[in-house]
Amino acid sequence: MKKTRMILLSFAFIFAAFVFTPTKSEASSIVNWSEWRPVPKAGATCEARVGTDAYTYYKGATTVDYQLQARGKCNRIYYKASIAAKGTQTGYFSTNTPIKSINISSFTVGAGSYGLSMDAELFADSAMTNFAGWAITSIFVYR
């Protein structure tokens, strides 16, 4: 009887551990936001901004997570996002992008600190020829 109780209690504990283990929903949250920038080519009241998951990235950091947001009445905004013109990613949004990552592990050579910018070049067309504006925030990388 004690052995059966011990087995049932063990299964209950293991089951509870699986059920009550939190899941990872987002890798990070965005804290370093740029100012809202007008994007009139995407809509008369449209504004956009870019943000990163930190202000400072220390030795060992391999990625910068970022997100673009829009507010107001916006049509689709196309973008090229990069850090110091490296790791360029493209896409589009009309409200928010999901949180995305740019690899920074190979951006710097040697020791020191580097002031860089997370840039989002904004366009009103999918060919990315009709420039609509910029959203930029600063970051620091220490190596």
C-alpha positions in Angstrom: 0.0 0.0 0.0 2.8 2.4 0.9 4.6 1.5 -2.4 1.5 2.3 -4.4 1.0 5.6 -2.6 4.7 6.5 -3.2 4.3 5.7 -6.9 1.1 7.8 -7.3 2.7 10.7 -5.3 5.8 10.6 -7.6 3.6 10.6 -10.8 1.6 13.5 -9.3 4.7 15.5 -8.6 6.2 14.9 -12.1 2.8 15.8 -13.7 2.6 19.0 -11.7 6.2 19.9 -12.7 5.2 19.7 -16.4 1.9 21.5 -16.0 3.1 24.4 -13.9 6.4 25.0 -15.6 6.2 28.4 -17.3 6.6 28.6 -21.0 8.9 31.2 -22.7 6.6 33.5 -24.7 9.1 36.2 -25.9 12.9 36.1 -25.7 13.0 39.7 -24.4 11.1 42.9 -24.0 11.8 46.1 -25.8 13.0 49.0 -23.5 15.2 51.3 -25.7 12.6 53.1 -27.9 13.3 55.8 -30.5 11.1 58.9 -30.7 8.0 58.5 -32.8 8.8 59.7 -36.3 6.1 60.9 -38.8 5.7 58.6 -41.9 3.2 60.7 -44.0 3.8 58.6 -47.1 2.2 55.6 -45.2 -0.7 57.7 -43.9 -1.5 61.3 -42.9 -1.4 60.5 -39.2 1.1 57.6 -39.4 4.1 57.5 -37.1 6.7 54.8 -36.5 9.5 54.0 -34.0 12.1 51.3 -33.4 13.3 49.8 -30.2 15.9 47.4 -28.9 15.9 45.0 -25.9 18.8 46.9 -24.1 20.8 50.2 -24.3 24.1 48.4 -23.7 25.5 45.1 -24.9 28.5 43.7 -23.1 31.1 41.2 -24.1 29.4 37.9 -24.8 26.2 39.4 -26.2 25.5 37.9 -29.6 22.3 39.4 -30.7 20.3 42.7 -30.5 16.5 42.0 -30.4 14.4 44.8 -31.9 10.9 45.7 -32.8 9.2 48.3 -35.1 5.9 49.9 -34.1 3.5 52.2 -35.9 0.6 54.3 -34.6 -2.0 56.4 -36.2 -3.7 55.4 -39.5 -0.9 53.6 -41.3 -0.8 51.7 -44.6 1.8 48.9 -44.9 5.3 50.2 -44.1 8.2 48.4 -45.6 11.5 48.5 -43.9 15.2 47.7 -43.9 16.6 47.3 -40.4 20.3 47.2 -39.6 22.9 48.0 -37.0 25.8 50.1 -38.4 24.7 49.1 -41.9 25.3 45.4 -41.1 22.9 42.5 -40.6 20.3 44.1 -42.8 16.8 42.6 -42.5 13.7 43.5 -44.5 10.0 43.2 -44.0 6.8 45.2 -43.6 4.3 46.1 -40.9 1.3 48.3 -40.3 1.1 48.1 -36.5 4.0 46.0 -34.9 6.6 43.6 -36.1 7.3 40.6 -34.0 10.5 40.8 -32.0 13.4 40.1 -34.3 17.2 39.6 -33.8 20.3 40.8 -35.5 23.5 39.0 -34.8 26.3 41.3 -33.5 28.9 38.7 -32.6 31.1 39.7 -35.5 30.5 43.5 -35.6 33.6 44.6 -33.7 37.2 43.7 -33.6 39.4 44.3 -30.5 38.5 45.6 -27.2 36.6 48.8 -26.4 33.2 50.4 -26.6 31.3 51.2 -29.7 28.4 53.6 -30.1 26.2 52.3 -32.8 22.7 52.9 -34.1 19.8 50.6 -34.7 18.4 52.0 -38.0 15.1 51.3 -39.7 14.8 52.8 -43.1 11.1 53.1 -44.0 9.5 52.9 -47.4 6.0 53.3 -48.8 6.4 50.5 -51.5 7.4 46.9 -51.6 10.2 47.6 -54.1 11.7 49.9 -51.4 12.3 52.8 -53.7 9.7 55.3 -52.3 11.6 56.4 -49.2 9.3 57.4 -46.3 11.5 58.1 -43.3 13.9 56.8 -40.6 13.5 55.4 -37.1 16.8 55.3 -35.2 17.8 54.5 -31.7 21.4 54.4 -30.2 23.0 51.4 -28.6 26.5 50.7 -27.1 28.5 47.6 -27.6 31.4 46.7 -25.3 34.0 44.2 -26.4 
